Amino acid sequence: MSHEHSLQIALQAIHLASITTKTLLLQNTDKGSTAKDDDSPVTIADFASQAILISILRHHFPSDQFVGEESASVLRSDHILAQRVWDLITASLQQQLLQPPLSSSSSSNDEATATTTTLGLPTSLPEMLEAIDLGEKPPPHQSPTQRTWFLDPIDGTASYIQNSQYAVSIALVTNGEQQVGVVGFPNLPYIPSTSSSPSSPIVEETTIDPTGFGTLLSAIKGQGTYKRQMTHSGLSPPTKIQIQIQTPTPTTGNNNPYRFTDSMSSPYIEPRKHIAVRQRLGVADAPVLDLWAMQVKYAALALGACSAMIRIPRDREFRPCTWDHAGGMLVYEEAGGKITDLYGRRFDYASGRRLSKNLGLVAALPQVHEDLLRVVREVFEEE
């Protein structure tokens, strides 16, 4: 089955959601940050992004299911916050981010209504709340072939608040496997392939695109990964990217095949064991690219800013949220990378909100993945 139409709609959704989140950043105003039950932050941009993503996807694919990070419960109990989310969405509509002006005689209200109709965006605050909640409700028992969209309206909300790197992601899943992945990185500078060596792109937490709208990565299973520049009005033509495969060499100097990305402040990983893995590989002193958001780490891998990532959980019972990985994982694999859990298994998204059938993560170039997996397993199983 071709997923080209699904990709095109996903590109529209990610572009509008990305522009909306970045516009709030550029306004340098209060982002309406509150704490969720797990003490992680959420902003009005998170809610607006989820409403936009689900509304556009549901408009075009009404039979599809959705799994998203946010719930509208806090908005239902805080009318002022809910109104701020709605105002952010309507402001995006009025700017006509995806549509050219209808005509010189059209009023701004006419244009906003046309944009809403074309994209399927909510036309009222109650519709907005309903759309947000579609991602929070667990899907009913369904066929394995049921189309399900996994979405993270903002991956890296804590870094978003600091105007660092963050992502907006969606992935289409059937039979537990990702079929389409689209991820927007509104703060990631877009570097044309012709002007920079593909082996040394700039992906750093605080090296941002200060006034532009960043980079978008997308993939269809079996068809490769593409990057586009996001602008206020649209997307640039796609450019295919492929990780530069290096011949394995002794792990020293510039040919070190293990250039890791990590988030050493994460409460979910075991930093001591991550360090032990690098020591056994002989790269203990090599710099580690420290990035907070998981989707941004996948971008760094796909673009060649680093070449390996591991996730050894602090708690063996911990299973990550599906939306933290869906989309970016496919983008990396289609660019030439290999990802398994600590037991060499592919990731199964059939369980819904958690990757309950997998433990940990090992990502690397195919020719070194087996060796890295062996070392990670050894360290993981030691007390």
TORVEXFI-868728 format. One line per 2 residues: number of its first residue (from 1); their letters; for each residue z, y, x of C-alpha. Coordinates in nm, 3 decimals. Layout:
BEGIN
NUM> a> Z,Y,X ~ ...
This chain:
BEGIN
1> ms> 0.000,0.000,0.000 ~ -0.091,0.344,0.128
3> he> 0.196,0.589,0.160 ~ -0.017,0.894,0.238
5> hs> 0.059,1.064,-0.095 ~ 0.430,1.000,-0.048
7> lq> 0.407,1.157,0.297 ~ 0.235,1.469,0.165
9> ia> 0.502,1.526,-0.100 ~ 0.777,1.457,0.153
11> lq> 0.624,1.716,0.385 ~ 0.635,1.975,0.105
13> ai> 0.996,1.892,0.025 ~ 1.120,1.902,0.384
15> hl> 0.933,2.224,0.456 ~ 1.083,2.412,0.161
17> as> 1.433,2.275,0.221 ~ 1.411,2.358,0.592
19> it> 1.293,2.712,0.527 ~ 1.572,2.761,0.274
21> tk> 1.843,2.650,0.516 ~ 1.701,2.857,0.802
23> tl> 1.665,3.166,0.583 ~ 2.038,3.159,0.516
25> ll> 2.102,3.137,0.890 ~ 1.877,3.433,0.961
27> qn> 2.067,3.641,0.706 ~ 2.378,3.604,0.923
29> td> 2.595,3.591,0.612 ~ 2.877,3.374,0.483
31> kg> 2.746,3.021,0.427 ~ 3.002,2.923,0.165
33> st> 3.150,2.649,0.380 ~ 3.410,2.422,0.220
35> ak> 3.572,2.095,0.329 ~ 3.491,1.764,0.164
37> dd> 3.742,1.485,0.105 ~ 3.677,1.347,0.456
39> ds> 3.736,1.696,0.605 ~ 3.371,1.732,0.704
41> pv> 3.216,2.069,0.616 ~ 2.959,2.137,0.347
43> ti> 2.778,2.467,0.281 ~ 2.573,2.619,0.001
45> ad> 2.268,2.531,0.212 ~ 2.358,2.159,0.197
47> fa> 2.366,2.169,-0.183 ~ 2.051,2.381,-0.214
49> sq> 1.863,2.154,0.024 ~ 1.959,1.837,-0.165
51> ai> 1.862,1.994,-0.498 ~ 1.522,2.094,-0.357
53> li> 1.452,1.756,-0.195 ~ 1.542,1.544,-0.498
55> si> 1.375,1.775,-0.750 ~ 1.041,1.774,-0.570
57> lr> 1.046,1.399,-0.508 ~ 1.154,1.317,-0.865
59> hh> 0.882,1.542,-1.009 ~ 0.612,1.342,-0.832
61> fp> 0.782,1.000,-0.834 ~ 0.995,0.983,-1.152
63> sd> 1.063,0.609,-1.119 ~ 1.203,0.632,-0.765
65> qf> 1.572,0.609,-0.675 ~ 1.766,0.846,-0.448
67> vg> 2.053,0.809,-0.204 ~ 2.186,1.141,-0.074
69> ee> 2.493,1.268,0.101 ~ 2.617,1.534,-0.140
71> sa> 2.770,1.541,-0.488 ~ 2.778,1.838,-0.726
73> sv> 3.141,1.775,-0.824 ~ 3.276,2.065,-0.616
75> lr> 3.013,2.296,-0.767 ~ 3.107,2.196,-1.121
77> sd> 3.463,2.308,-1.051 ~ 3.367,2.626,-0.863
79> hi> 3.126,2.834,-1.068 ~ 3.104,3.110,-0.808
81> la> 2.997,2.864,-0.539 ~ 2.751,2.700,-0.779
83> qr> 2.597,3.038,-0.856 ~ 2.554,3.108,-0.484
85> vw> 2.365,2.780,-0.443 ~ 2.144,2.865,-0.739
87> dl> 2.080,3.214,-0.604 ~ 1.972,3.065,-0.270
89> it> 1.723,2.834,-0.442 ~ 1.578,3.105,-0.666
91> as> 1.541,3.336,-0.367 ~ 1.332,3.068,-0.198
93> lq> 1.114,3.039,-0.506 ~ 1.053,3.409,-0.524
95> qq> 0.932,3.411,-0.165 ~ 0.660,3.158,-0.263
97> ll> 0.708,2.958,0.050 ~ 0.447,2.695,-0.027
99> qp> 0.205,2.868,-0.263 ~ -0.029,3.166,-0.213
101> pl> 0.002,3.452,-0.463 ~ -0.150,3.363,-0.799
103> ss> -0.322,3.699,-0.834 ~ -0.261,4.063,-0.760
105> ss> -0.159,4.121,-1.121 ~ 0.099,3.842,-1.140
107> ss> 0.460,3.947,-1.164 ~ 0.719,3.801,-0.928
109> nd> 0.877,3.616,-1.221 ~ 0.540,3.466,-1.318
111> ea> 0.486,3.350,-0.959 ~ 0.832,3.199,-0.931
113> ta> 0.779,3.011,-1.258 ~ 0.445,2.879,-1.135
115> tt> 0.602,2.764,-0.809 ~ 0.882,2.592,-1.000
117> tt> 0.632,2.413,-1.224 ~ 0.408,2.308,-0.935
119> lg> 0.687,2.165,-0.723 ~ 0.915,2.041,-1.000
121> lp> 1.210,2.249,-0.885 ~ 1.506,2.305,-1.121
123> ts> 1.464,2.585,-1.372 ~ 1.834,2.636,-1.440
125> lp> 2.172,2.594,-1.277 ~ 2.258,2.285,-1.489
127> em> 1.929,2.123,-1.383 ~ 2.019,2.197,-1.022
129> le> 2.355,2.021,-1.058 ~ 2.190,1.723,-1.223
131> ai> 1.939,1.693,-0.939 ~ 2.211,1.703,-0.672
133> dl> 2.407,1.428,-0.847 ~ 2.106,1.195,-0.858
135> ge> 2.163,1.130,-0.489 ~ 2.532,1.057,-0.526
137> kp> 2.517,0.797,-0.802 ~ 2.472,0.442,-0.671
139> pp> 2.141,0.294,-0.787 ~ 2.164,0.008,-1.038
141> hq> 2.071,-0.347,-0.949 ~ 1.705,-0.332,-0.869
143> sp> 1.410,-0.519,-0.726 ~ 1.385,-0.524,-0.346
145> tq> 1.051,-0.350,-0.387 ~ 1.212,-0.052,-0.565
147> rt> 1.115,0.273,-0.393 ~ 1.428,0.453,-0.274
149> wf> 1.447,0.787,-0.093 ~ 1.732,0.833,0.154
151> ld> 1.803,1.196,0.230 ~ 2.033,1.412,0.436
153> pi> 2.011,1.774,0.319 ~ 2.165,1.893,0.645
155> dg> 2.246,1.650,0.923 ~ 2.486,1.832,1.152
157> ta> 2.649,2.078,0.913 ~ 2.912,2.165,1.174
159> sy> 2.641,2.262,1.424 ~ 2.441,2.435,1.149
161> iq> 2.737,2.666,1.085 ~ 2.732,2.752,1.458
163> ns> 2.354,2.813,1.448 ~ 2.292,2.517,1.678
165> qy> 2.066,2.217,1.623 ~ 2.055,2.047,1.284
167> av> 1.808,1.851,1.073 ~ 1.683,1.805,0.716
169> si> 1.564,1.448,0.660 ~ 1.418,1.208,0.406
171> al> 1.290,0.852,0.429 ~ 1.117,0.627,0.178
173> vt> 1.249,0.271,0.184 ~ 1.119,-0.048,0.022
175> ng> 1.241,-0.401,0.090 ~ 1.515,-0.256,0.309
177> eq> 1.262,-0.107,0.554 ~ 1.161,0.253,0.614
179> qv> 0.803,0.322,0.511 ~ 0.788,0.703,0.547
181> gv> 1.010,0.935,0.747 ~ 0.999,1.315,0.755
183> vg> 1.254,1.524,0.944 ~ 1.265,1.900,0.982
185> fp> 1.440,2.067,1.276 ~ 1.446,2.438,1.183
187> nl> 1.620,2.544,1.506 ~ 1.418,2.325,1.744
189> py> 1.154,2.532,1.929 ~ 0.803,2.402,1.873
191> ip> 0.623,2.335,2.202 ~ 0.250,2.256,2.178
193> st> 0.162,1.941,2.369 ~ -0.099,2.129,2.570
195> ss> 0.152,2.376,2.715 ~ 0.436,2.151,2.824
197> sp> 0.473,1.817,2.994 ~ 0.556,1.560,2.723
199> ss> 0.817,1.408,2.954 ~ 1.029,1.723,2.971
201> pi> 1.052,1.896,2.631 ~ 1.340,2.128,2.549
203> ve> 1.591,1.966,2.314 ~ 1.931,2.123,2.369
205> et> 2.213,2.210,2.131 ~ 2.204,2.584,2.187
207> ti> 1.840,2.635,2.290 ~ 1.711,2.738,1.950
209> dp> 1.413,2.900,1.783 ~ 1.587,3.231,1.702
211> tg> 1.339,3.380,1.456 ~ 1.094,3.100,1.374
213> fg> 1.131,2.789,1.162 ~ 1.117,2.511,1.418
215> tl> 0.957,2.168,1.438 ~ 0.883,1.889,1.191
217> ls> 0.838,1.522,1.285 ~ 0.689,1.263,1.050
219> ai> 0.582,0.900,1.048 ~ 0.434,0.633,0.826
221> kg> 0.520,0.278,0.926 ~ 0.246,0.141,1.148
223> qg> 0.062,0.472,1.179 ~ 0.245,0.657,1.456
225> ty> 0.452,0.975,1.476 ~ 0.327,1.331,1.440
227> kr> 0.475,1.673,1.504 ~ 0.402,2.001,1.330
229> qm> 0.519,2.356,1.366 ~ 0.698,2.494,1.062
231> th> 0.620,2.853,0.971 ~ 0.742,3.060,0.679
233> sg> 0.424,2.988,0.484 ~ 0.336,2.633,0.582
235> ls> 0.281,2.369,0.850 ~ 0.049,2.359,1.149
237> pp> -0.203,2.073,1.184 ~ -0.034,1.751,1.302
239> tk> -0.032,1.640,1.665 ~ 0.032,1.275,1.743
241> iq> 0.312,1.210,1.989 ~ 0.375,0.903,2.200
243> iq> 0.670,0.843,2.429 ~ 0.552,0.831,2.787
245> iq> 0.617,0.471,2.890 ~ 0.750,0.445,3.244
247> tp> 0.734,0.136,3.461 ~ 1.092,0.011,3.515
249> tp> 1.219,0.114,3.857 ~ 1.559,0.122,4.028
251> tt> 1.780,0.345,3.817 ~ 1.785,0.637,4.056
253> gn> 1.605,0.967,4.087 ~ 1.354,1.104,3.841
255> nn> 1.228,0.758,3.744 ~ 1.560,0.656,3.590
257> py> 1.464,0.479,3.265 ~ 1.810,0.542,3.120
259> rf> 1.840,0.909,3.037 ~ 2.104,0.896,2.764
261> td> 2.176,1.116,2.468 ~ 2.521,1.095,2.313
263> sm> 2.780,1.281,2.110 ~ 3.094,1.224,2.312
265> ss> 3.313,1.416,2.066 ~ 3.222,1.187,1.776
267> py> 3.528,1.017,1.622 ~ 3.324,0.705,1.544
269> ie> 3.218,0.590,1.891 ~ 3.415,0.448,2.184
271> pr> 3.348,0.694,2.472 ~ 3.522,0.476,2.728
273> kh> 3.278,0.193,2.665 ~ 2.979,0.426,2.663
275> ia> 3.083,0.540,3.011 ~ 3.130,0.177,3.119
277> vr> 2.774,0.095,3.014 ~ 2.634,0.379,3.222
279> qr> 2.844,0.270,3.520 ~ 2.705,-0.084,3.507
281> lg> 2.354,0.052,3.487 ~ 2.416,0.262,3.798
283> va> 2.367,0.595,3.619 ~ 2.728,0.705,3.580
285> da> 2.656,1.038,3.748 ~ 2.332,1.110,3.563
287> pv> 2.350,1.395,3.310 ~ 2.390,1.300,2.944
289> ld> 2.219,1.505,2.673 ~ 2.508,1.589,2.439
291> lw> 2.386,1.645,2.083 ~ 2.593,1.641,1.766
293> am> 2.352,1.553,1.483 ~ 2.216,1.198,1.479
295> qv> 1.872,1.302,1.358 ~ 1.847,1.553,1.644
297> ky> 1.920,1.271,1.887 ~ 1.630,1.076,1.739
299> aa> 1.409,1.381,1.790 ~ 1.517,1.402,2.154
301> la> 1.426,1.035,2.199 ~ 1.090,1.063,2.022
303> lg> 0.991,1.377,2.211 ~ 1.092,1.233,2.549
305> ac> 1.385,1.463,2.623 ~ 1.590,1.147,2.683
307> sa> 1.513,0.777,2.682 ~ 1.815,0.584,2.558
309> mi> 2.101,0.597,2.309 ~ 2.384,0.360,2.232
311> ri> 2.649,0.359,1.959 ~ 2.948,0.135,2.028
313> pr> 3.187,0.183,1.735 ~ 3.553,0.257,1.793
315> dr> 3.634,0.052,1.482 ~ 3.447,-0.277,1.451
317> ef> 3.455,-0.243,1.074 ~ 3.280,0.095,1.079
319> rp> 2.935,0.112,0.924 ~ 2.741,0.441,0.939
321> ct> 2.589,0.622,0.644 ~ 2.225,0.534,0.586
323> wd> 2.111,0.897,0.558 ~ 2.231,0.973,0.911
325> ha> 1.964,0.739,1.049 ~ 1.688,0.707,0.787
327> gg> 1.377,0.900,0.881 ~ 1.463,0.978,1.240
329> ml> 1.487,0.611,1.325 ~ 1.133,0.548,1.197
331> vy> 1.004,0.857,1.378 ~ 1.140,0.722,1.707
333> ee> 1.008,0.369,1.653 ~ 0.661,0.491,1.560
335> ag> 0.657,0.710,1.872 ~ 0.704,0.395,2.082
337> gk> 1.078,0.332,2.093 ~ 1.277,0.022,2.000
339> it> 1.602,0.018,1.803 ~ 1.836,-0.268,1.713
341> dl> 2.203,-0.311,1.644 ~ 2.438,-0.467,1.901
343> yg> 2.319,-0.815,1.801 ~ 1.950,-0.738,1.836
345> rr> 1.893,-0.711,1.460 ~ 1.663,-0.461,1.294
347> fd> 1.832,-0.217,1.060 ~ 1.849,-0.310,0.691
349> ya> 1.861,-0.024,0.441 ~ 1.886,-0.245,0.133
351> sg> 2.262,-0.199,0.092 ~ 2.253,0.162,-0.026
353> rr> 2.489,0.420,0.120 ~ 2.603,0.229,0.430
355> ls> 2.423,0.021,0.692 ~ 2.659,-0.262,0.604
357> kn> 2.451,-0.541,0.759 ~ 2.439,-0.388,1.107
359> lg> 2.690,-0.310,1.381 ~ 2.641,-0.042,1.645
361> lv> 2.307,0.070,1.785 ~ 2.089,0.036,2.095
363> aa> 1.777,0.252,2.131 ~ 1.551,0.250,2.437
365> lp> 1.197,0.206,2.559 ~ 1.075,-0.146,2.478
367> qv> 1.052,-0.261,2.839 ~ 1.420,-0.187,2.910
369> he> 1.572,-0.247,2.567 ~ 1.658,-0.612,2.631
371> dl> 1.844,-0.534,2.954 ~ 2.029,-0.242,2.796
373> lr> 2.124,-0.454,2.494 ~ 2.266,-0.723,2.724
375> vv> 2.486,-0.475,2.910 ~ 2.602,-0.308,2.589
377> re> 2.696,-0.645,2.436 ~ 2.893,-0.739,2.747
379> vf> 3.090,-0.415,2.739 ~ 3.138,-0.428,2.363
381> ee> 3.284,-0.778,2.367 ~ 3.532,-0.703,2.645
383> e> 3.883,-0.604,2.544
